Amino acid sequence: MTRDGSNIAAVAGTAVSNVWIGPASDPSAAQQVTSDALAMFDIAEVFDGKLLTLSGDGTLWIMHTDGSQRAHFTDVQDVGWPTPCGHYVLFTASEADTVALIRVDRDGTHPTTLARGNLWSPACSPDGSFVLYATVEQPQRIWKVPVMGGPPQYVTDVLGDQLSGALAVSPDGEVFAYPYTQYGRVPSEGWRVALIAINGGPAVKQFNVPGGIFGMRWSPSGKGLQYLVTHNGATNLWEQPLNKDRPKQLTRFAAGQIFDFNWSLDHARVLLTRGDVSSDVVLLSRLR
């Protein structure tokens, strides 16, 4: 703002993000299945082969895999971290002075609060019996709570400086993984991923990973961790094998951003939300 308050410069951003689906054998062959003004960011396959997506305004939607018959999934607003979990769907929802971890039925009804606090990144166990989540006050901690309700149980403190991405439970339910930063150490170890036993304890394995990874999930086989990396304006999907071999690139998009990825329930298809963000400087004049 200028000193006399008559002019303001602001940045206006616009996001375009659509659903893409491709074969697991060649994720780069993904095809766009939605095309409208409603930007979709989080994605997962849920019951009856339908897709659950989250738009930028915090609204959950359900649709067929060809993008048709899109409808509101739940009346809960300001939603984050949509997570299919057994016969339910979990998500966070912002409230007046806290964040709630909420469970709903498969039709989006009967919301039940499982936990409250400054929490994020729910991760469901493979059998749908409990959910892990993190609290972000220092020291950051990881907790688990039964999906059917009950008191949260402390699991472990987060390693390093802080979490830098999502929690992810392994397909066999024995360990979970999360990325964290180590910039507080001298010399700095940058970004790392830790594998922790499901009931806590010291790290089972750790890996160095590129700074800025996001969207981490387990590979369908359980033999690697997959994540998104943006380089030179293009986001691609990578996999870090657990045997500590070098990470391998799974997609080779030359442009565009991937905002989220997931796998179909039969692991035959990769699900992506993909698009781009543009921004412009806007001048507001003659305000006085």
PAZAPA-4460 file (N, C-alpha, C; in steps of 0.05 Angstrom, whole numbers, plus 32768, in hexadecimal, padded with zeros to 4 digits):
% residues 288
    n_x    n_y    n_z   ca_x   ca_y   ca_z    c_x    c_y    c_z   seq   type   mol
   8011   7FE8   8000   8000   8000   8000   8012   8019   8000     1      M     A
   800A   802D   7FF0   8018   8046   7FF1   8013   8054   800B     2      T     A
   8024   8067   8012   8022   8075   802B   8008   8083   802F     3      R     A
   7FFD   808F   8019   7FE4   809D   801C   7FCB   808B   801B     4      D     A
   7FD0   8071   8018   7FBA   805E   8018   7FA8   805E   7FFF     5      G     A
   7FB2   806B   7FEA   7FA1   806D   7FD2   7FA6   8057   7FBE     6      S     A
   7FBB   8048   7FC1   7FC1   8032   7FAE   7FCB   801A   7FBD     7      N     A
   7FC2   8003   7FB4   7FCA   7FE9   7FBF   7FD3   7FD6   7FA9     8      I     A
   7FE9   7FC9   7FAC   7FF2   7FB4   7F9A   7FED   7F99   7FA7     9      A     A
   7FE1   7F87   7F9A   7FDB   7F6C   7FA5   7FE1   7F57   7F90    10      A     A
   7FE4   7F3F   7F99   7FE8   7F28   7F87   7FCF   7F17   7F86    11      V     A
   7FC4   7F13   7F6E   7FAD   7F02   7F6A   7FB6   7EE8   7F5D    12      A     A
   7FB0   7ED2   7F6B   7FB7   7EB8   7F60   7FA0   7EA8   7F56    13      G     A
   7FA4   7E98   7F41   7F90   7E88   7F35   7F9A   7E6B   7F31    14      T     A
   7F8C   7E58   7F3C   7F94   7E3C   7F39   7F81   7E2D   7F27    15      A     A
   7F8D   7E1D   7F15   7F7E   7E0B   7F04   7F88   7DEF   7F0A    16      V     A
   7F76   7DDD   7F13   7F7E   7DC2   7F19   7F68   7DAF   7F13    17      S     A
   7F6E   7D9B   7F03   7F5A   7D87   7EFB   7F63   7D6B   7F02    18      N     A
   7F50   7D58   7F01   7F55   7D3C   7F07   7F61   7D2F   7EEE    19      V     A
   7F76   7D20   7EF1   7F82   7D10   7EDC   7F85   7CF3   7EE6    20      W     A
   7F81   7CE0   7ED4   7F84   7CC4   7EDB   7F95   7CB6   7EC6    21      I     A
   7FA8   7CA5   7ECF   7FB9   7C97   7EBD   7FBF   7C7B   7EC6    22      G     A
   7FC9   7C6A   7EB4   7FCF   7C4E   7EBB   7FE8   7C4D   7ECD    23      P     A
   7FE7   7C3A   7EE0   7FFE   7C37   7EF3   8018   7C30   7EE3    24      A     A
   8015   7C23   7ECD   802D   7C1B   7EBD   803A   7C33   7EB0    25      S     A
   802B   7C49   7EAC   8036   7C61   7E9F   8027   7C79   7EA9    26      D     A
   802E   7C82   7EC1   801F   7C99   7ECC   8020   7CB2   7EBB    27      P     A
   8036   7CB6   7EAB   8038   7CCD   7E9A   8022   7CCE   7E84    28      S     A
   8015   7CB7   7E80   8000   7CB6   7E6B   7FE5   7CBE   7E77    29      A     A
   7FE4   7CCA   7E8E   7FCB   7CD3   7E9B   7FBC   7CE6   7E89    30      A     A
   7FA1   7CE3   7E89   7F8F   7CF3   7E79   7F7E   7D04   7E8B    31      Q     A
   7F78   7D1D   7E83   7F67   7D2F   7E92   7F4A   7D26   7E91    32      Q     A
   7F3C   7D25   7EA8   7F20   7D1C   7EA8   7F0D   7D32   7EB2    33      V     A
   7F17   7D48   7EBD   7F05   7D5E   7EC3   7F10   7D77   7EB5    34      T     A
   7EFE   7D8A   7EB0   7F06   7DA3   7EA3   7EF1   7DB8   7EA8    35      S     A
   7EF5   7DC6   7EBF   7EE3   7DDD   7EC5   7EF1   7DF0   7ED7    36      D     A
   7EE2   7E04   7EE1   7EEF   7E19   7EF1   7EF4   7E11   7F0E    37      A     A
   7EE9   7DFA   7F16   7EEC   7DF1   7F32   7F06   7DE2   7F35    38      L     A
   7F19   7DED   7F43   7F34   7DE1   7F46   7F33   7DCC   7F5B    39      A     A
   7F3C   7DB3   7F55   7F3D   7D9D   7F67   7F5A   7D98   7F6F    40      M     A
   7F5E   7D93   7F89   7F7A   7D90   7F93   7F80   7D74   7F9F    41      F     A
   7F71   7D6B   7FB3   7F75   7D51   7FBF   7F64   7D3C   7FB1    42      D     A
   7F6E   7D23   7FAF   7F5F   7D0F   7FA1   7F63   7CF3   7FAD    43      I     A
   7F4E   7CE3   7FAD   7F50   7CC7   7FB6   7F39   7CB8   7FAA    44      A     A
   7F3C   7C9E   7FA6   7F26   7C8D   7F9E   7F19   7C82   7FB7    45      E     A
   7EFE   7C83   7FB8   7EF0   7C79   7FCF   7EDC   7C63   7FC7    46      V     A
   7EC6   7C62   7FD4   7EB3   7C4C   7FD1   7EA7   7C4C   7FB5    47      F     A
   7EA0   7C35   7FAB   7E93   7C31   7F91   7EA3   7C3C   7F7A    48      D     A
   7EBE   7C3E   7F7D   7ECF   7C48   7F68   7ECD   7C65   7F62    49      G     A
   7EC0   7C75   7F73   7EBE   7C91   7F6E   7ED6   7CA0   7F79    50      K     A
   7ED9   7CB9   7F70   7EEF   7CCA   7F78   7EE6   7CDF   7F8C    51      L     A
   7EF6   7CE2   7FA1   7EF1   7CF7   7FB5   7F06   7D0C   7FB0    52      L     A
   7EFD   7D25   7FAC   7F0F   7D3B   7FA6   7F09   7D53   7FB8    53      T     A
   7F1D   7D63   7FBC   7F1B   7D7B   7FCD   7F21   7D93   7FBC    54      L     A
   7F0E   7DA6   7FBB   7F13   7DBF   7FAC   7F20   7DD4   7FBD    55      S     A
   7F29   7DE9   7FB1   7F39   7DFD   7FBF   7F2B   7E0C   7FD5    56      G     A
   7F10   7E0B   7FD4   7F00   7E19   7FE9   7EFA   7E07   8001    57      D     A
   7F07   7DEF   8002   7F02   7DDD   8019   7EE9   7DCD   8017    58      G     A
   7EDE   7DC9   7FFF   7EC6   7DB9   7FFB   7ECE   7D9E   7FF0    59      T     A
   7EC2   7D89   7FFB   7EC6   7D6D   7FF2   7EB2   7D66   7FDD    60      L     A
   7EBB   7D59   7FC8   7EAA   7D51   7FB2   7EAE   7D33   7FAD    61      W     A
   7E99   7D26   7FA2   7E9B   7D0A   7F99   7E91   7D09   7F7C    62      I     A
   7E9E   7CF9   7F6C   7E98   7CF7   7F4F   7EA0   7CDC   7F44    63      M     A
   7E96   7CD7   7F2C   7E9F   7CBF   7F1E   7EBB   7CC4   7F12    64      H     A
   7EC8   7CAE   7F0A   7EE4   7CB1   7F01   7EE6   7CC0   7EE6    65      T     A
   7ED0   7CC4   7ED8   7ED1   7CD4   7EC0   7ECA   7CF1   7EC5    66      D     A
   7EC7   7CF8   7EDF   7EC1   7D14   7EE7   7EA3   7D1A   7EE8    67      G     A
   7E92   7D07   7EE1   7E76   7D0D   7EDF   7E68   7D0A   7EFB    68      S     A
   7E50   7D14   7EFD   7E3F   7D13   7F14   7E4D   7D1C   7F2E    69      Q     A
   7E5B   7D32   7F2B   7E69   7D3D   7F43   7E54   7D49   7F56    70      R     A
   7E58   7D43   7F70   7E45   7D4D   7F84   7E54   7D52   7F9E    71      A     A
   7E48   7D63   7FAF   7E54   7D68   7FCA   7E54   7D4D   7FD9    72      H     A
   7E6A   7D48   7FE7   7E6C   7D2F   7FF7   7E62   7D33   8013    73      F     A
   7E66   7D4A   801F   7E5E   7D4F   803B   7E57   7D6C   803E    74      T     A
   7E47   7D71   8053   7E40   7D8D   8059   7E55   7D9B   8069    75      D     A
   7E69   7D8D   8074   7E7E   7D99   8083   7E8F   7DAB   8071    76      V     A
   7E95   7DC3   807A   7EA3   7DD7   806A   7EC0   7DDA   8074    77      Q     A
   7ED0   7DE7   8064   7EEC   7DEE   806B   7EFB   7DD5   8072    78      D     A
   7EFB   7DC1   8060   7F06   7DA6   8064   7F23   7DA5   805A    79      V     A
   7F33   7D94   8066   7F4E   7D8F   805D   7F54   7D71   8061    80      G     A
   7F69   7D68   8054   7F74   7D4D   8057   7F5F   7D37   8054    81      W     A
   7F4F   7D36   803F   7F3C   7D20   803C   7F4A   7D05   803B    82      P     A
   7F40   7CF2   804B   7F4E   7CD8   804F   7F3A   7CC1   8050    83      T     A
   7F37   7CB1   803B   7F27   7C99   803D   7F32   7C87   8053    84      P     A
   7F20   7C7B   8063   7F2A   7C6A   8079   7F15   7C54   807F    85      C     A
   7F19   7C3C   8073   7F07   7C27   8077   7EEB   7C2E   806C    86      G     A
   7ED7   7C2C   807D   7EBC   7C32   8075   7EB5   7C50   8078    87      H     A
   7EC9   7C60   807E   7EC4   7C7D   8084   7ED7   7C8E   8073    88      Y     A
   7ED2   7CA8   8075   7EE5   7CBC   806B   7EEC   7CCF   8082    89      V     A
   7F05   7CD5   8084   7F0F   7CE8   8099   7F18   7D01   808B    90      L     A
   7F17   7D17   809A   7F22   7D30   8091   7F25   7D43   80A8    91      F     A
   7F34   7D58   80A5   7F36   7D6E   80B8   7F22   7D84   80B0    92      T     A
   7F19   7D93   80C4   7F07   7DA9   80BF   7F0E   7DC0   80D2    93      A     A
   7F12   7DD8   80C7   7F19   7DEF   80D8   7F00   7DF8   80E7    94      S     A
   7F04   7DFD   8101   7EF0   7E08   8112   7EF9   7E23   811C    95      E     A
   7EEA   7E2F   812F   7EF0   7E4A   8137   7F0C   7E4E   8141    96      A     A
   7F15   7E3D   8152   7F30   7E40   815E   7F40   7E26   815F    97      D     A
   7F38   7E13   814E   7F46   7DF9   814E   7F41   7DEB   8134    98      T     A
   7F4C   7DD3   8131   7F47   7DC1   811A   7F3C   7DA7   8124    99      V     A
   7F27   7D9D   8118   7F1A   7D84   8120   7F21   7D6E   810C   100      A     A
   7F26   7D56   8116   7F29   7D3E   8105   7F0E   7D31   8105   101      L     A
   7F02   7D2E   80EE   7EE6   7D26   80EC   7EE4   7D0C   80DB   102      I     A
   7ED2   7CFA   80E4   7ECB   7CE2   80D5   7EAE   7CE5   80CB   103      R     A
   7EAA   7CDD   80B2   7E8F   7CDC   80A7   7E8A   7CC1   809A   104      V     A
   7E70   7CBA   8097   7E69   7CA1   808A   7E6F   7CA3   806C   105      D     A
   7E6C   7C8D   805F   7E74   7C8B   8043   7E63   7C9D   8031   106      R     A
   7E4C   7CA7   803B   7E3C   7CB9   802B   7E40   7CD6   8034   107      D     A
   7E54   7CDB   8045   7E5A   7CF6   804E   7E4A   7D00   8065   108      G     A
   7E3A   7CF0   8071   7E28   7CF8   8087   7E33   7CF0   80A2   109      T     A
   7E25   7CF8   80B8   7E2C   7CF0   80D3   7E48   7CF8   80DB   110      H     A
   7E50   7D11   80D9   7E6B   7D19   80E1   7E6F   7D14   80FF   111      P     A
   7E86   7D08   8106   7E8E   7D03   8121   7EAA   7D0D   8125   112      T     A
   7EAE   7D1D   813A   7EC9   7D28   8140   7ED9   7D14   8150   113      T     A
   7EF1   7D0D   8146   7F03   7CFA   8153   7F18   7D08   8164   114      L     A
   7F20   7D20   815C   7F35   7D2E   816B   7F33   7D4C   8163   115      A     A
   7F3E   7D5D   8175   7F40   7D79   816F   7F5C   7D83   8178   116      R     A
   7F65   7D99   816B   7F7E   7DA5   8171   7F8B   7DB1   8159   117      G     A
   7FA4   7DB9   815B   7FB2   7DC4   8145   7FBE   7DAD   8135   118      N     A
   7FAD   7D9E   8128   7FB4   7D84   811C   7FB2   7D85   80FE   119      L     A
   7FC0   7D72   80F1   7FBF   7D6F   80D4   7FC8   7D54   80CC   120      W     A
   7FC6   7D4E   80B2   7FD0   7D36   80A5   7FC7   7D1C   80B1   121      S     A
   7FAC   7D17   80B2   7FA3   7CFC   80BA   7FAC   7CE7   80A7   122      P     A
   7FB3   7CCF   80B1   7FBC   7CB8   80A1   7FAF   7C9F   80AC   123      A     A
   7F9F   7C92   809C   7F8F   7C7B   80A5   7F9F   7C61   80A4   124      C     A
   7F9B   7C50   80B8   7FA7   7C35   80B7   7F9A   7C25   80A1   125      S     A
   7FA9   7C11   8096   7F9E   7C01   8080   7F84   7BF3   8086   126      P     A
   7F80   7BEB   80A0   7F67   7BDD   80A7   7F51   7BF0   80AF   127      D     A
   7F56   7C0A   80AE   7F42   7C1E   80B5   7F3A   7C1F   80D2   128      G     A
   7F4C   7C16   80E4   7F45   7C15   8100   7F4E   7C2E   8110   129      S     A
   7F63   7C3B   8106   7F6C   7C53   8114   7F78   7C67   8100   130      F     A
   7F7C   7C7F   810A   7F88   7C94   80F9   7F9E   7CA2   8108   131      V     A
   7FB5   7CA6   80FB   7FCA   7CB7   8105   7FC6   7CD4   80FD   132      L     A
   7FCF   7CE6   810E   7FD0   7D02   8106   7FE6   7D10   8116   133      Y     A
   7FED   7D28   810D   8002   7D37   8119   7FF7   7D50   8126   134      A     A
   8003   7D59   813C   7FFD   7D73   8147   8016   7D84   8142   135      T     A
   8011   7D9D   813B   8027   7DAD   8130   8034   7DC1   8144   136      V     A
   8029   7DC3   815D   8037   7DD2   8170   8052   7DC5   8177   137      E     A
   8066   7DD5   817D   8080   7DC9   8185   807F   7DC0   81A2   138      Q     A
   808A   7DA8   81A8   8094   7D94   8195   807D   7D87   8186   139      P     A
   8080   7D84   816C   806C   7D77   815C   806A   7D5A   8163   140      Q     A
   8052   7D50   8165   804E   7D35   816D   803A   7D26   815B   141      R     A
   803C   7D0C   815B   802A   7CFB   814C   8019   7CEB   815F   142      I     A
   7FFF   7CE9   8158   7FEB   7CDC   8169   7FDC   7CC8   8158   143      W     A
   7FCE   7CB6   8165   7FBB   7CA5   8157   7FA1   7CA3   8167   144      K     A
   7F8B   7CA0   8159   7F71   7C9F   8165   7F60   7C8A   8157   145      V     A
   7F50   7C7A   8165   7F3F   7C66   8157   7F2B   7C74   8145   146      P     A
   7F26   7C68   812E   7F13   7C74   811B   7EF7   7C74   8127   147      V     A
   7EF1   7C60   8138   7ED7   7C60   8145   7ED4   7C72   815D   148      M     A
   7EEA   7C80   8163   7EEA   7C93   8179   7EF8   7C88   8192   149      G     A
   7F02   7C9B   81A2   7F11   7C94   81BA   7F26   7CA9   81BF   150      G     A
   7F34   7CA7   81D6   7F48   7CBB   81DC   7F61   7CB8   81CA   151      P     A
   7F6C   7CCE   81C0   7F84   7CCD   81B0   7F9B   7CC2   81C1   152      P     A
   7FAD   7CB3   81B4   7FC4   7CA7   81C1   7FDE   7CB3   81B5   153      Q     A
   7FF0   7CBB   81C6   800A   7CC6   81BD   801A   7CAF   81B0   154      Y     A
   8027   7CB6   8199   8038   7CA2   818B   8055   7CA9   818D   155      V     A
   805D   7CC2   8184   8079   7CCA   8185   807B   7CE7   817F   156      T     A
   8092   7CF3   8185   8099   7D0E   817D   80A4   7D0D   8161   157      D     A
   80A0   7D23   8152   80AB   7D25   8137   80C9   7D2B   8139   158      V     A
   80D8   7D1E   8127   80F5   7D22   8126   80FC   7D3D   811A   159      L     A
   8114   7D46   811E   811E   7D5D   8110   8110   7D77   811A   160      G     A
   810F   7D8A   8107   8104   7DA4   810D   80E5   7DA3   810D   161      D     A
   80DA   7D98   80F7   80BD   7D97   80F4   80B5   7D85   80DD   162      Q     A
   809C   7D7D   80DE   8091   7D6F   80C7   8091   7D80   80AE   163      L     A
   8096   7D74   8097   8096   7D83   807E   8083   7D76   806A   164      S     A
   8071   7D64   8073   805F   7D58   8061   804D   7D44   806F   165      G     A
   803F   7D34   8060   8029   7D23   806B   8034   7D0A   8078   166      A     A
   8024   7D00   808B   8029   7CE5   8096   801E   7CD0   8082   167      L     A
   802A   7CB8   8082   8021   7CA3   8070   8026   7C88   807E   168      A     A
   8011   7C78   8081   8013   7C5D   808D   8019   7C49   8078   169      V     A
   802B   7C36   807D   8032   7C22   806A   801B   7C0F   8064   170      S     A
   801A   7C02   804C   8004   7BF0   8046   8001   7BD9   8059   171      P     A
   8017   7BD0   8066   8014   7BBA   807A   800E   7BC4   8096   172      D     A
   800C   7BDE   8099   8004   7BEA   80B3   8019   7BE9   80C8   173      G     A
   8032   7BE2   80C1   8047   7BDE   80D6   8057   7BF7   80DC   174      E     A
   8059   7C09   80C8   8069   7C21   80CC   805A   7C39   80BF   175      V     A
   8062   7C51   80C6   8059   7C68   80B8   8071   7C7A   80B2   176      F     A
   806D   7C8B   809E   8083   7C9C   8095   807A   7CB9   8095   177      A     A
   808E   7CCB   8097   8089   7CE8   8094   80A3   7CF6   808D   178      Y     A
   80A1   7D0C   807E   80B9   7D1C   8079   80BC   7D32   808E   179      P     A
   80D5   7D39   8093   80DB   7D4E   80A7   80F4   7D5C   809F   180      Y     A
   80F8   7D74   80AB   810F   7D84   80A5   8124   7D83   80BB   181      T     A
   813D   7D87   80B4   8153   7D85   80C7   8165   7D9E   80C5   182      Q     A
   8159   7DB5   80BF   8169   7DCD   80BB   8175   7DD7   80D5   183      Y     A
   816B   7DCE   80EC   8175   7DD7   8105   8190   7DCB   810C   184      G     A
   8198   7DB6   80FD   81B2   7DA9   8103   81C8   7DB6   80F3   185      R     A
   81E0   7DB4   80FD   81F8   7DBF   80EF   820C   7DA8   80ED   186      V     A
   8213   7DA0   80D5   8208   7DA9   80BB   81EC   7D9F   80B7   187      P     A
   81DC   7DAE   80A7   81C0   7DA8   80A2   81BE   7D8E   8093   188      S     A
   81AA   7D7D   809A   81A5   7D65   808B   818D   7D69   8078   189      E     A
   8182   7D81   8077   816D   7D87   8064   8153   7D78   806B   190      G     A
   8146   7D6C   8056   812D   7D5E   8059   8133   7D40   805B   191      W     A
   8125   7D32   806D   8127   7D16   8070   810B   7D09   8072   192      R     A
   810A   7CEF   806E   80F2   7CE0   8073   80F8   7CCB   8088   193      V     A
   80E7   7CC9   809C   80EB   7CB5   80B1   80D5   7CA0   80AF   194      A     A
   80DC   7C87   80B4   80C9   7C71   80B7   80C9   7C69   80D5   195      L     A
   80B1   7C69   80E0   80AE   7C64   80FD   809A   7C4D   8100   196      I     A
   80A0   7C3B   8114   808D   7C26   811B   8072   7C32   8122   197      A     A
   805D   7C24   811C   8042   7C2F   811F   803C   7C37   813C   198      I     A
   8049   7C2B   814F   8044   7C32   816B   805A   7C44   8176   199      N     A
   806B   7C50   8165   807F   7C62   816D   809A   7C55   8171   200      G     A
   80AD   7C64   817C   80C8   7C5A   8180   80DB   7C68   816D   201      G     A
   80F5   7C60   816D   8109   7C6D   815B   8103   7C66   813E   202      P     A
   810F   7C76   812C   810B   7C73   810F   8115   7C57   8106   203      A     A
   8105   7C49   80F7   810D   7C30   80EB   8120   7C34   80D4   204      V     A
   811A   7C48   80C3   812B   7C50   80AD   8128   7C6E   80A9   205      K     A
   813D   7C7A   809C   813B   7C96   8095   8148   7C99   8079   206      Q     A
   813E   7CAD   806A   8148   7CB3   804F   814C   7CD1   804D   207      F     A
   8160   7CDA   803E   8161   7CF5   8035   8150   7CF8   801C   208      N     A
   8141   7D0E   801B   812F   7D13   8004   8133   7D30   7FFB   209      V     A
   812B   7D36   7FE2   812D   7D51   7FD8   811C   7D64   7FE9   210      P     A
   8126   7D7C   7FEE   8116   7D91   7FFB   80FE   7D98   7FEB   211      G     A
   80E7   7D9C   7FF8   80CF   7DA4   7FEA   80BE   7D8E   7FE0   212      G     A
   80C4   7D74   7FE7   80B2   7D5F   7FDF   8097   7D62   7FED   213      I     A
   8082   7D58   7FE0   8067   7D59   7FED   8056   7D42   7FE3   214      F     A
   803F   7D3E   7FF1   802C   7D2A   7FE8   8036   7D0D   7FEC   215      G     A
   8046   7D08   8000   8053   7CEE   8003   803E   7CD8   8009   216      M     A
   8041   7CC1   7FFB   8031   7CA9   7FFF   8042   7C91   7FFB   217      R     A
   8038   7C7A   8005   8046   7C61   8000   8040   7C57   7FE4   218      W     A
   8053   7C49   7FD8   804D   7C3C   7FBE   8039   7C26   7FC3   219      S     A
   802A   7C1E   7FAF   8016   7C08   7FB3   8023   7BEE   7FBD   220      P     A
   803C   7BE9   7FB5   8049   7BD0   7FBE   8054   7BD2   7FDA   221      S     A
   8055   7BEA   7FE6   8060   7BED   8000   807F   7BED   8001   222      G     A
   808C   7BEC   7FE9   80A9   7BEB   7FE8   80B6   7C05   7FE4   223      K     A
   80A6   7C1B   7FE3   80B2   7C35   7FDF   809F   7C4B   7FE8   224      G     A
   80AA   7C63   7FEA   809B   7C7B   7FF0   809B   7C8D   7FD8   225      L     A
   8084   7C97   7FD1   8080   7CA8   7FBA   807A   7CC4   7FC2   226      Q     A
   8083   7CD8   7FB3   807F   7CF4   7FB9   8081   7D04   7FA0   227      Y     A
   8078   7D1D   7FA3   8078   7D30   7F8C   808F   7D44   7F8F   228      L     A
   809C   7D4B   7F79   80B2   7D5E   7F79   80AD   7D71   7F61   229      V     A
   80AF   7D8B   7F66   80AC   7D9F   7F51   80C8   7DAA   7F4A   230      T     A
   80CF   7DA8   7F31   80E9   7DB1   7F27   80E5   7DBE   7F0C   231      H     A
   80F0   7DD6   7F0A   80EE   7DE6   7EF0   80D1   7DE9   7EE8   232      N     A
   80BF   7DED   7EFB   80A3   7DF3   7EF4   8092   7DDB   7EEF   233      G     A
   809D   7DC3   7EF1   808E   7DAA   7EEC   808F   7D98   7F04   234      A     A
   8078   7D8D   7F0C   8077   7D7B   7F23   8075   7D5E   7F18   235      T     A
   8085   7D4D   7F24   8085   7D31   7F1C   8085   7D1F   7F35   236      N     A
   807D   7D06   7F30   807A   7CF2   7F45   8094   7CE1   7F46   237      L     A
   809F   7CDE   7F5F   80B7   7CCF   7F63   80B2   7CB9   7F77   238      W     A
   80C3   7CA5   7F77   80C2   7C90   7F8B   80DD   7C8A   7F97   239      E     A
   80DE   7C89   7FB2   80F6   7C82   7FC1   80F3   7C65   7FCB   240      Q     A
   8102   7C52   7FBF   8101   7C37   7FC9   810B   7C35   7FE6   241      P     A
   80FF   7C23   7FF5   8107   7C1F   8011   8122   7C13   8014   242      L     A
   812C   7C06   7FFF   8147   7BFA   8001   815D   7C0F   7FFD   243      N     A
   8155   7C28   7FFC   8167   7C3F   7FFA   8175   7C42   7FDF   244      K     A
   816B   7C34   7FCA   8174   7C3A   7FAF   816D   7C57   7FA9   245      D     A
   8178   7C61   7F93   8172   7C7C   7F8B   8155   7C80   7F84   246      R     A
   8149   7C97   7F8A   812D   7C9B   7F82   812A   7C9A   7F64   247      P     A
   8112   7C91   7F5C   810D   7C90   7F3F   80F5   7CA1   7F38   248      K     A
   80F6   7CAD   7F20   80E1   7CBF   7F17   80CB   7CAE   7F09   249      Q     A
   80B2   7CB1   7F11   809C   7CA2   7F06   808C   7CB0   7EF1   250      L     A
   808C   7CCA   7EF1   807F   7CDA   7EDC   8093   7CED   7ED0   251      T     A
   808E   7CF5   7EB7   80A0   7D07   7EA9   8090   7D1D   7E9B   252      R     A
   8081   7D2C   7EAB   8073   7D43   7EA1   8087   7D5A   7E9E   253      F     A
   8085   7D68   7E87   8098   7D7E   7E81   808D   7D98   7E8C   254      A     A
   8074   7D9A   7E94   8068   7DB3   7E9D   8050   7DAC   7EAF   255      A     A
   8047   7DC0   7EBE   8030   7DBD   7ECF   8036   7DB3   7EEB   256      G     A
   8024   7DB8   7EFD   8028   7DB0   7F19   8015   7D99   7F1F   257      Q     A
   801E   7D86   7F2F   800D   7D71   7F3B   8009   7D7A   7F58   258      I     A
   7FEF   7D7C   7F60   7FE9   7D85   7F7B   7FE5   7D6E   7F8E   259      F     A
   7FDC   7D57   7F83   7FD8   7D3F   7F94   7FD8   7D27   7F82   260      D     A
   7FDE   7D10   7F8D   7FDC   7CF7   7F7E   7FD3   7CE1   7F92   261      F     A
   7FC8   7CCC   7F86   7FBF   7CB5   7F95   7FBD   7C9D   7F82   262      N     A
   7FB7   7C86   7F8D   7FB4   7C6E   7F7D   7F98   7C64   7F7F   263      W     A
   7F8D   7C59   7F69   7F73   7C4C   7F6A   7F74   7C35   7F7E   264      S     A
   7F5D   7C2C   7F87   7F5C   7C17   7F9B   7F68   7BFD   7F91   265      L     A
   7F67   7BF8   7F77   7F73   7BE0   7F6B   7F8F   7BE4   7F62   266      D     A
   7F9A   7BFC   7F67   7FB6   7C04   7F60   7FBB   7C03   7F42   267      H     A
   7FA6   7C03   7F32   7FAA   7C01   7F15   7FAD   7C1D   7F08   268      A     A
   7FA5   7C32   7F16   7FA5   7C4D   7F0B   7FB0   7C61   7F1F   269      R     A
   7FBE   7C75   7F15   7FC7   7C8B   7F25   7FB3   7CA2   7F22   270      V     A
   7FAC   7CAF   7F38   7F99   7CC5   7F38   7FA9   7CDF   7F3F   271      L     A
   7FA6   7CF3   7F2F   7FB4   7D0C   7F32   7FA1   7D24   7F32   272      L     A
   7FA8   7D39   7F41   7F9D   7D53   7F3C   7FB4   7D64   7F31   273      T     A
   7FAF   7D70   7F1A   7FC5   7D7C   7F0B   7FBC   7D95   7EFD   274      R     A
   7FCD   7DA9   7EFD   7FC6   7DC2   7EF0   7FDD   7DD6   7EF4   275      G     A
   7FD6   7DEF   7EFB   7FEA   7E04   7EFE   7FDF   7E1B   7F0E   276      D     A
   7FF0   7E2B   7F19   7FE9   7E43   7F27   7FF6   7E5B   7F1A   277      V     A
   7FE6   7E70   7F15   7FF0   7E89   7F0A   7FEA   7E9F   7F1C   278      S     A
   7FFA   7EB4   7F1C   7FF5   7ECB   7F2D   7FFC   7EE5   7F1E   279      S     A
   7FED   7EFA   7F25   7FF1   7F14   7F19   7FF1   7F29   7F2E   280      D     A
   8000   7F3F   7F29   8000   7F56   7F3B   7FE9   7F68   7F32   281      V     A
   7FD8   7F6F   7F46   7FC1   7F80   7F41   7FC4   7F9A   7F50   282      V     A
   7FBF   7FB0   7F42   7FC1   7FCB   7F4F   7FA5   7FD6   7F53   283      L     A
   7FA0   7FDC   7F6D   7F86   7FE8   7F74   7F8C   8006   7F79   284      L     A
   7F80   8017   7F69   7F86   8034   7F69   7F6E   8044   7F72   285      S     A
   7F74   805E   7F79   7F60   8072   7F81   7F4E   8068   7F97   286      R     A
   7F5A   805D   7FAC   7F4B   8053   7FC3   7F43   806A   7FD5   287      L     A
   7F4F   8081   7FD2   7F48   8098   7FE3   7F42   80B0   7FD2   288      R     A
***
